[in-house]
């Protein structure tokens, strides 16, 4: 099925796909996807990740985007 992504969601998913199975910190994502050179106190990554999860991870299927508590996120393809 087709998934419509906003440009930032696409960049976020693309970066995660290039680094699949690697835990990505919020700071890494802010630097690489948003081009921030400092890490502000923000929930920007969490908000976008929530939107992306809603579009990518389907109900009743194994999720691909996982939260690593206190660290960040990881993209894993279902086995």
C-alpha positions in Angstrom: 0.0 0.0 0.0 1.1 3.6 -0.6 2.2 5.7 2.3 2.2 9.5 2.1 5.0 11.1 4.0 5.8 14.7 4.6 9.3 15.7 3.5 10.7 15.6 7.1 9.1 12.2 7.7 10.7 10.9 4.5 14.1 12.2 5.6 13.7 10.7 9.0 12.7 7.3 7.6 15.4 7.4 5.0 18.1 8.1 7.6 16.7 5.3 9.8 16.7 2.9 6.8 20.4 3.8 6.1 21.2 3.0 9.7 18.8 0.1 10.3 19.4 -2.1 13.4 21.5 0.8 14.9 20.2 2.7 17.9 19.9 6.3 16.9 19.8 8.9 19.7 17.6 12.0 19.5 20.7 14.1 19.3 21.9 12.1 16.2 18.5 12.5 14.6 18.3 16.2 15.3 21.8 16.7 13.8 21.3 14.5 10.7 17.6 15.1 9.9 17.1 18.6 11.1 20.7 19.8 10.7 20.8 21.1 14.2 24.4 21.7 15.4 23.3 21.9 19.0 20.6 19.9 20.8 17.8 22.0 22.2 15.5 20.6 24.9 12.7 19.6 22.5 10.2 16.9 21.8 10.5 17.5 18.1 12.0 14.0 17.4 9.3 12.3 19.5 6.5 14.1 17.7 7.8 13.3 14.3 8.6 9.7 15.3 5.0 9.3 16.5 3.6 10.5 13.2 6.0 8.3 11.3 5.1 5.2 13.4 1.4 5.9 12.8 2.0 5.7 9.1 4.6 2.9 9.0 3.7 0.5 11.7 0.3 -1.1 11.0 -2.1 -2.5 13.6 -1.8 -6.2 14.3 1.7 -6.4 12.7 5.1 -6.4 14.3 6.3 -2.8 14.6 9.4 -1.7 12.7 10.2 1.4 14.7 11.2 0.7 18.3 11.8 3.0 21.2 15.0 2.3 23.1 14.1 3.7 26.5 16.4 6.5 27.6 18.5 6.3 24.4 16.6 6.8 21.2 15.0 4.7 18.4 15.9 1.8 16.1 14.4 0.6 12.9 14.2 -3.2 12.6 12.5 -5.1 9.8 10.1 -7.7 10.9 11.6 -11.2 10.7 
